[in-house]
């Protein structure tokens, strides 16, 4: 009885009125190519990673395109929506020594933790990233390009 009363009180005074619901269909997304990324594209689903508050973005990696070791200033929660995503941790970039993650997989990226990810196979990958803004990214070795084409002959072996 008490639970019902609490639920009703929330529903009557609740913070989520029907007008607050938001839906986004895939055809409503605006995809933009990430500069100097060999075709990686990103779309904002909700919020804005450069501003305070929660955001949701999607990133599409073409086959054999990965980013080099980097960090983010805030925690990020990554879900693989399509394809096979590959992720590694630590400052040593090795596209063969990754954890292959099929659609449905999830990875938590702690703030400040060094990692690298993308597609190291013949399969593209689509991931959804949720986090709190503002968020920044920093390459571990700024002298290296942020994005790399992986070796199509060796990076996909064994997976």
C-alpha atoms as an extended CHARMM CRD file, in Angstrom:
* protein
*
       159  EXT
         1         1  UNK       CA              0.0000000000        0.0000000000        0.0000000000  PROA      1               0.0000000000
         2         2  UNK       CA              2.7970000000        2.4210000000        0.8740000000  PROA      2               0.0000000000
         3         3  UNK       CA              4.5720000000        1.6030000000       -2.4230000000  PROA      3               0.0000000000
         4         4  UNK       CA              1.4160000000        2.4120000000       -4.3870000000  PROA      4               0.0000000000
         5         5  UNK       CA              1.0510000000        5.7130000000       -2.5240000000  PROA      5               0.0000000000
         6         6  UNK       CA              4.6620000000        6.6300000000       -3.3300000000  PROA      6               0.0000000000
         7         7  UNK       CA              4.1910000000        5.7400000000       -6.9790000000  PROA      7               0.0000000000
         8         8  UNK       CA              0.9910000000        7.7590000000       -7.1880000000  PROA      8               0.0000000000
         9         9  UNK       CA              2.6670000000       10.7300000000       -5.4870000000  PROA      9               0.0000000000
        10        10  UNK       CA              5.4760000000       10.5680000000       -8.0020000000  PROA      10              0.0000000000
        11        11  UNK       CA              3.0420000000       10.2890000000      -10.8920000000  PROA      11              0.0000000000
        12        12  UNK       CA              1.0540000000       13.2700000000       -9.6850000000  PROA      12              0.0000000000
        13        13  UNK       CA              4.0730000000       15.4990000000       -8.9730000000  PROA      13              0.0000000000
        14        14  UNK       CA              6.5780000000       13.6320000000      -11.1210000000  PROA      14              0.0000000000
        15        15  UNK       CA              9.2930000000       15.2640000000      -13.1290000000  PROA      15              0.0000000000
        16        16  UNK       CA              8.6390000000       13.3990000000      -16.3680000000  PROA      16              0.0000000000
        17        17  UNK       CA              5.4960000000       14.6970000000      -18.0160000000  PROA      17              0.0000000000
        18        18  UNK       CA              4.4260000000       13.2510000000      -21.3680000000  PROA      18              0.0000000000
        19        19  UNK       CA              5.8390000000       16.3160000000      -23.1420000000  PROA      19              0.0000000000
        20        20  UNK       CA              9.3420000000       15.4110000000      -21.9010000000  PROA      20              0.0000000000
        21        21  UNK       CA              9.5880000000       12.1650000000      -23.8760000000  PROA      21              0.0000000000
        22        22  UNK       CA             11.9230000000       12.2490000000      -26.8690000000  PROA      22              0.0000000000
        23        23  UNK       CA             12.2100000000        9.7560000000      -29.6870000000  PROA      23              0.0000000000
        24        24  UNK       CA             14.8400000000        9.6470000000      -32.4040000000  PROA      24              0.0000000000
        25        25  UNK       CA             14.6550000000        7.3500000000      -35.4090000000  PROA      25              0.0000000000
        26        26  UNK       CA             17.7480000000        6.4400000000      -37.4420000000  PROA      26              0.0000000000
        27        27  UNK       CA             16.6610000000        8.6200000000      -40.3730000000  PROA      27              0.0000000000
        28        28  UNK       CA             16.6480000000       11.6770000000      -38.0630000000  PROA      28              0.0000000000
        29        29  UNK       CA             20.3550000000       11.3790000000      -37.2480000000  PROA      29              0.0000000000
        30        30  UNK       CA             22.7820000000       13.7930000000      -38.8830000000  PROA      30              0.0000000000
        31        31  UNK       CA             26.0380000000       11.9710000000      -39.5790000000  PROA      31              0.0000000000
        32        32  UNK       CA             29.2600000000       13.9530000000      -39.8310000000  PROA      32              0.0000000000
        33        33  UNK       CA             32.6600000000       12.6700000000      -40.8440000000  PROA      33              0.0000000000
        34        34  UNK       CA             35.2750000000       12.9030000000      -38.1090000000  PROA      34              0.0000000000
        35        35  UNK       CA             38.1770000000       14.9720000000      -39.5430000000  PROA      35              0.0000000000
        36        36  UNK       CA             41.2360000000       13.0060000000      -40.7250000000  PROA      36              0.0000000000
        37        37  UNK       CA             39.6450000000        9.7050000000      -39.6680000000  PROA      37              0.0000000000
        38        38  UNK       CA             39.5520000000        7.7050000000      -42.9330000000  PROA      38              0.0000000000
        39        39  UNK       CA             35.7530000000        7.8160000000      -42.9870000000  PROA      39              0.0000000000
        40        40  UNK       CA             34.6900000000        7.4560000000      -39.3400000000  PROA      40              0.0000000000
        41        41  UNK       CA             31.3190000000        9.1520000000      -38.8960000000  PROA      41              0.0000000000
        42        42  UNK       CA             29.5510000000       10.3470000000      -35.7600000000  PROA      42              0.0000000000
        43        43  UNK       CA             26.0160000000       11.4810000000      -34.9490000000  PROA      43              0.0000000000
        44        44  UNK       CA             24.6130000000       13.1090000000      -31.8250000000  PROA      44              0.0000000000
        45        45  UNK       CA             21.4850000000       11.2840000000      -30.6880000000  PROA      45              0.0000000000
        46        46  UNK       CA             20.7880000000       13.4400000000      -27.6320000000  PROA      46              0.0000000000
        47        47  UNK       CA             22.4850000000       16.1800000000      -25.6470000000  PROA      47              0.0000000000
        48        48  UNK       CA             25.8390000000       17.7050000000      -26.5200000000  PROA      48              0.0000000000
        49        49  UNK       CA             29.1970000000       16.2350000000      -25.4240000000  PROA      49              0.0000000000
        50        50  UNK       CA             30.6940000000       19.7420000000      -25.2360000000  PROA      50              0.0000000000
        51        51  UNK       CA             28.0740000000       21.0030000000      -22.7540000000  PROA      51              0.0000000000
        52        52  UNK       CA             27.0640000000       20.0110000000      -19.2140000000  PROA      52              0.0000000000
        53        53  UNK       CA             24.6190000000       17.1240000000      -19.0230000000  PROA      53              0.0000000000
        54        54  UNK       CA             24.0600000000       13.6630000000      -20.3940000000  PROA      54              0.0000000000
        55        55  UNK       CA             24.7460000000       12.9580000000      -24.0520000000  PROA      55              0.0000000000
        56        56  UNK       CA             24.2820000000       10.0190000000      -26.4090000000  PROA      56              0.0000000000
        57        57  UNK       CA             26.3360000000        9.7110000000      -29.5900000000  PROA      57              0.0000000000
        58        58  UNK       CA             26.8330000000        7.0350000000      -32.2220000000  PROA      58              0.0000000000
        59        59  UNK       CA             30.1000000000        6.3710000000      -34.0100000000  PROA      59              0.0000000000
        60        60  UNK       CA             30.4430000000        4.3070000000      -37.1980000000  PROA      60              0.0000000000
        61        61  UNK       CA             33.8920000000        2.8280000000      -37.8990000000  PROA      61              0.0000000000
        62        62  UNK       CA             34.6520000000        1.5980000000      -41.4450000000  PROA      62              0.0000000000
        63        63  UNK       CA             36.5280000000       -1.7130000000      -41.7400000000  PROA      63              0.0000000000
        64        64  UNK       CA             40.1890000000       -1.5510000000      -40.6540000000  PROA      64              0.0000000000
        65        65  UNK       CA             40.0250000000        1.9270000000      -39.0780000000  PROA      65              0.0000000000
        66        66  UNK       CA             41.0470000000        2.4530000000      -35.4620000000  PROA      66              0.0000000000
        67        67  UNK       CA             42.0060000000        5.3430000000      -33.2480000000  PROA      67              0.0000000000
        68        68  UNK       CA             45.3170000000        5.4470000000      -31.4050000000  PROA      68              0.0000000000
        69        69  UNK       CA             45.6620000000        5.4210000000      -27.5930000000  PROA      69              0.0000000000
        70        70  UNK       CA             43.7710000000        8.2720000000      -25.9800000000  PROA      70              0.0000000000
        71        71  UNK       CA             41.7940000000        9.2350000000      -22.8800000000  PROA      71              0.0000000000
        72        72  UNK       CA             38.5400000000       11.0320000000      -22.1150000000  PROA      72              0.0000000000
        73        73  UNK       CA             37.9320000000       13.4700000000      -19.2670000000  PROA      73              0.0000000000
        74        74  UNK       CA             34.6850000000       11.7540000000      -18.2110000000  PROA      74              0.0000000000
        75        75  UNK       CA             33.4290000000        8.1720000000      -17.9090000000  PROA      75              0.0000000000
        76        76  UNK       CA             31.8980000000        6.7450000000      -21.0840000000  PROA      76              0.0000000000
        77        77  UNK       CA             29.5790000000        3.7720000000      -21.5680000000  PROA      77              0.0000000000
        78        78  UNK       CA             29.8950000000        2.0400000000      -24.9470000000  PROA      78              0.0000000000
        79        79  UNK       CA             27.4600000000       -0.4670000000      -26.4810000000  PROA      79              0.0000000000
        80        80  UNK       CA             28.1320000000       -2.1890000000      -29.8040000000  PROA      80              0.0000000000
        81        81  UNK       CA             24.9940000000       -1.8430000000      -31.9440000000  PROA      81              0.0000000000
        82        82  UNK       CA             26.2000000000       -3.3990000000      -35.2100000000  PROA      82              0.0000000000
        83        83  UNK       CA             29.2090000000       -5.2310000000      -36.5500000000  PROA      83              0.0000000000
        84        84  UNK       CA             32.3240000000       -6.1370000000      -34.6260000000  PROA      84              0.0000000000
        85        85  UNK       CA             34.0800000000       -3.4770000000      -32.5920000000  PROA      85              0.0000000000
        86        86  UNK       CA             37.6160000000       -3.9680000000      -31.3040000000  PROA      86              0.0000000000
        87        87  UNK       CA             39.0070000000       -2.3150000000      -28.1730000000  PROA      87              0.0000000000
        88        88  UNK       CA             42.3590000000       -2.3420000000      -26.4240000000  PROA      88              0.0000000000
        89        89  UNK       CA             43.6780000000       -0.7290000000      -23.2620000000  PROA      89              0.0000000000
        90        90  UNK       CA             46.9930000000        0.8030000000      -22.3160000000  PROA      90              0.0000000000
        91        91  UNK       CA             49.4280000000        3.0810000000      -24.1060000000  PROA      91              0.0000000000
        92        92  UNK       CA             50.8450000000        0.4200000000      -26.4620000000  PROA      92              0.0000000000
        93        93  UNK       CA             48.7760000000        0.4150000000      -29.6670000000  PROA      93              0.0000000000
        94        94  UNK       CA             48.5000000000       -3.1040000000      -31.1140000000  PROA      94              0.0000000000
        95        95  UNK       CA             45.4630000000       -3.6690000000      -33.3570000000  PROA      95              0.0000000000
        96        96  UNK       CA             45.9730000000       -7.4460000000      -33.1670000000  PROA      96              0.0000000000
        97        97  UNK       CA             45.9060000000       -7.5200000000      -29.3430000000  PROA      97              0.0000000000
        98        98  UNK       CA             42.3300000000       -6.3180000000      -28.9560000000  PROA      98              0.0000000000
        99        99  UNK       CA             39.1960000000       -7.6770000000      -27.4140000000  PROA      99              0.0000000000
       100       100  UNK       CA             36.8100000000       -8.3550000000      -30.3060000000  PROA      100             0.0000000000
       101       101  UNK       CA             33.2810000000       -7.3410000000      -29.3420000000  PROA      101             0.0000000000
       102       102  UNK       CA             30.2490000000       -8.3710000000      -31.4200000000  PROA      102             0.0000000000
       103       103  UNK       CA             26.9280000000       -6.5200000000      -31.5260000000  PROA      103             0.0000000000
       104       104  UNK       CA             25.3310000000       -6.4540000000      -28.0940000000  PROA      104             0.0000000000
       105       105  UNK       CA             28.6590000000       -6.1160000000      -26.2550000000  PROA      105             0.0000000000
       106       106  UNK       CA             29.3190000000       -3.3880000000      -23.6900000000  PROA      106             0.0000000000
       107       107  UNK       CA             32.4660000000       -1.6700000000      -22.3960000000  PROA      107             0.0000000000
       108       108  UNK       CA             32.9410000000        0.9010000000      -19.6400000000  PROA      108             0.0000000000
       109       109  UNK       CA             35.6580000000        3.5190000000      -20.2710000000  PROA      109             0.0000000000
       110       110  UNK       CA             36.7060000000        5.1230000000      -16.9670000000  PROA      110             0.0000000000
       111       111  UNK       CA             37.6880000000        8.7860000000      -17.1000000000  PROA      111             0.0000000000
       112       112  UNK       CA             41.4100000000        9.1380000000      -17.7630000000  PROA      112             0.0000000000
       113       113  UNK       CA             41.8970000000        5.4670000000      -18.7140000000  PROA      113             0.0000000000
       114       114  UNK       CA             44.0550000000        4.9150000000      -21.8110000000  PROA      114             0.0000000000
       115       115  UNK       CA             42.3720000000        2.9350000000      -24.5780000000  PROA      115             0.0000000000
       116       116  UNK       CA             42.0400000000        2.6050000000      -28.3590000000  PROA      116             0.0000000000
       117       117  UNK       CA             39.2720000000        1.1570000000      -30.4740000000  PROA      117             0.0000000000
       118       118  UNK       CA             37.5670000000        0.8130000000      -33.8330000000  PROA      118             0.0000000000
       119       119  UNK       CA             37.4340000000       -1.9080000000      -36.4710000000  PROA      119             0.0000000000
       120       120  UNK       CA             40.4420000000       -4.1170000000      -37.0700000000  PROA      120             0.0000000000
       121       121  UNK       CA             38.6240000000       -6.5130000000      -39.3950000000  PROA      121             0.0000000000
       122       122  UNK       CA             36.7180000000       -6.6030000000      -42.6690000000  PROA      122             0.0000000000
       123       123  UNK       CA             33.5620000000       -5.7310000000      -40.7190000000  PROA      123             0.0000000000
       124       124  UNK       CA             32.4670000000       -2.1610000000      -39.9030000000  PROA      124             0.0000000000
       125       125  UNK       CA             31.3140000000       -1.3160000000      -36.3860000000  PROA      125             0.0000000000
       126       126  UNK       CA             28.5860000000        0.9390000000      -34.9970000000  PROA      126             0.0000000000
       127       127  UNK       CA             28.7500000000        1.8860000000      -31.3200000000  PROA      127             0.0000000000
       128       128  UNK       CA             26.5990000000        4.0290000000      -29.0630000000  PROA      128             0.0000000000
       129       129  UNK       CA             28.3680000000        6.0630000000      -26.3900000000  PROA      129             0.0000000000
       130       130  UNK       CA             26.6590000000        7.5700000000      -23.3520000000  PROA      130             0.0000000000
       131       131  UNK       CA             28.3650000000       10.0020000000      -21.0120000000  PROA      131             0.0000000000
       132       132  UNK       CA             28.2130000000       13.2830000000      -19.1540000000  PROA      132             0.0000000000
       133       133  UNK       CA             29.4800000000       16.4590000000      -20.7130000000  PROA      133             0.0000000000
       134       134  UNK       CA             31.4660000000       18.4220000000      -21.0800000000  PROA      134             0.0000000000
       135       135  UNK       CA             33.9420000000       15.7540000000      -22.1800000000  PROA      135             0.0000000000
       136       136  UNK       CA             37.3070000000       16.1460000000      -23.8570000000  PROA      136             0.0000000000
       137       137  UNK       CA             39.6450000000       13.6410000000      -25.4930000000  PROA      137             0.0000000000
       138       138  UNK       CA             43.4390000000       13.6420000000      -25.4510000000  PROA      138             0.0000000000
       139       139  UNK       CA             45.8220000000       11.5650000000      -27.5650000000  PROA      139             0.0000000000
       140       140  UNK       CA             48.6090000000        9.8830000000      -25.5920000000  PROA      140             0.0000000000
       141       141  UNK       CA             51.1700000000       10.7180000000      -28.2930000000  PROA      141             0.0000000000
       142       142  UNK       CA             50.0980000000       13.9100000000      -30.0990000000  PROA      142             0.0000000000
       143       143  UNK       CA             52.9880000000       13.4220000000      -32.5730000000  PROA      143             0.0000000000
       144       144  UNK       CA             51.1630000000       10.3890000000      -33.9980000000  PROA      144             0.0000000000
       145       145  UNK       CA             48.0440000000       10.6750000000      -36.1540000000  PROA      145             0.0000000000
       146       146  UNK       CA             44.8500000000       10.0970000000      -34.1590000000  PROA      146             0.0000000000
       147       147  UNK       CA             43.5140000000        7.5820000000      -36.6750000000  PROA      147             0.0000000000
       148       148  UNK       CA             45.1780000000        4.6300000000      -38.3990000000  PROA      148             0.0000000000
       149       149  UNK       CA             44.3500000000        2.1050000000      -41.0940000000  PROA      149             0.0000000000
       150       150  UNK       CA             45.0440000000       -1.3490000000      -39.7210000000  PROA      150             0.0000000000
       151       151  UNK       CA             46.8760000000       -4.0160000000      -41.6860000000  PROA      151             0.0000000000
       152       152  UNK       CA             44.1640000000       -5.9150000000      -43.5280000000  PROA      152             0.0000000000
       153       153  UNK       CA             46.4190000000       -8.9580000000      -43.7820000000  PROA      153             0.0000000000
       154       154  UNK       CA             47.2200000000       -9.4870000000      -40.1070000000  PROA      154             0.0000000000
       155       155  UNK       CA             44.8900000000       -7.4820000000      -37.8830000000  PROA      155             0.0000000000
       156       156  UNK       CA             41.8540000000       -9.6200000000      -38.5630000000  PROA      156             0.0000000000
       157       157  UNK       CA             43.5120000000      -13.0400000000      -38.1880000000  PROA      157             0.0000000000
       158       158  UNK       CA             42.4670000000      -15.1680000000      -35.2850000000  PROA      158             0.0000000000
       159       159  UNK       CA             39.1260000000      -13.4800000000      -34.6010000000  PROA      159             0.0000000000
